[in-house]
C-alpha cells in the first residue's frame, strides 16, 4: 500500500470547487485511490459525496492511498494538487 500524507492547501478545505477538482483529478489517474482524514476511515477518492462527507478543513492532514500499479505517480500528482491548493487541474493529472 502506497500512502501520501498531506495538509489540505485550500483555505475552505475540500468543499465544493476544491472537492470537484480533486475528484476529477482522482478519476483521471485511472488508479483506485482512497482518501481519509488522518486516523479516519478511507473513502473512495473518485466519489464527490464521499469526499465532501469527509469534511476536511484547510490545513488538516489527509491520507491518500492506493495499492494499484502506478499508484506512486498518481498519489504524487494528487498530493501536489491538495497540498498546494491549486485552482485548476495540473496538465499532468
C-alpha positions in Angstrom: 0.0 0.0 0.0 1.4 3.4 -1.1 0.4 6.4 1.0 0.8 10.2 0.9 0.1 12.3 3.9 -0.6 16.0 3.0 -2.2 19.0 4.6 -5.1 20.5 2.7 -3.9 23.7 0.9 -7.3 25.2 0.2 -8.4 27.6 2.9 -12.0 26.4 2.6 -10.9 22.8 2.8 -12.2 20.1 0.5 -15.6 21.7 -0.2 -17.5 22.5 -3.4 -15.0 23.6 -6.1 -11.8 22.1 -4.5 -13.6 18.8 -3.9 -14.8 18.8 -7.5 -11.2 19.5 -8.8 -9.8 16.7 -6.5 -12.4 14.1 -7.6 -11.9 14.9 -11.3 -8.1 14.5 -10.8 -8.5 11.3 -8.8 -10.7 9.8 -11.5 -8.3 11.0 -14.3 -5.5 9.0 -12.7 -7.2 5.7 -13.7 -5.9 4.3 -10.4 -8.3 3.4 -7.5 -7.4 5.8 -4.7 -8.8 6.3 -1.2 -8.8 9.5 0.9 -9.1 9.8 4.7 -8.6 12.2 7.5 -5.6 11.2 9.5 -6.8 8.4 11.7 -10.1 8.2 9.9 -11.8 5.7 7.7 -10.8 5.8 4.0 -13.4 6.6 1.3 -13.3 6.4 -2.5 -11.4 9.5 -3.8 -13.4 9.4 -7.0 -16.8 9.9 -5.2 -17.8 13.5 -4.8 -20.3 12.7 -2.0 -17.6 10.6 -0.1 -15.0 13.4 -0.4 -17.5 16.1 0.7 -18.5 13.8 3.6 -15.0 13.8 5.0 -15.4 17.5 6.0 -11.7 18.0 5.6 -10.7 21.6 6.6 -7.9 23.8 5.3 -4.6 22.8 6.9 -6.0 19.5 8.1 -3.9 16.3 7.3 -5.4 13.8 4.9 -4.1 10.4 3.8 -4.2 9.4 0.1 -3.6 5.7 -0.5 -3.6 3.0 -3.2 -2.2 -0.4 -3.8 -2.7 -0.4 -7.6 0.1 -0.4 -10.2 1.1 3.2 -11.0 0.0 4.4 -7.5 3.3 6.2 -6.8 2.9 8.7 -9.6 -0.9 9.1 -9.2 -0.6 9.8 -5.5 2.3 12.3 -6.1 0.1 14.3 -8.5 -2.9 14.2 -6.2 -0.8 15.2 -3.2 0.6 18.2 -5.1 -2.9 19.3 -6.1 -4.1 19.1 -2.5 -1.1 20.5 -0.7 -0.7 23.4 -3.0 -4.5 24.1 -3.2 -4.3 24.5 -6.9 -7.3 26.3 -8.6 -7.2 24.2 -11.7 -6.1 20.7 -12.7 -2.4 20.4 -13.5 -1.7 19.3 -17.0 0.0 16.2 -15.7 -3.2 14.9 -14.0 
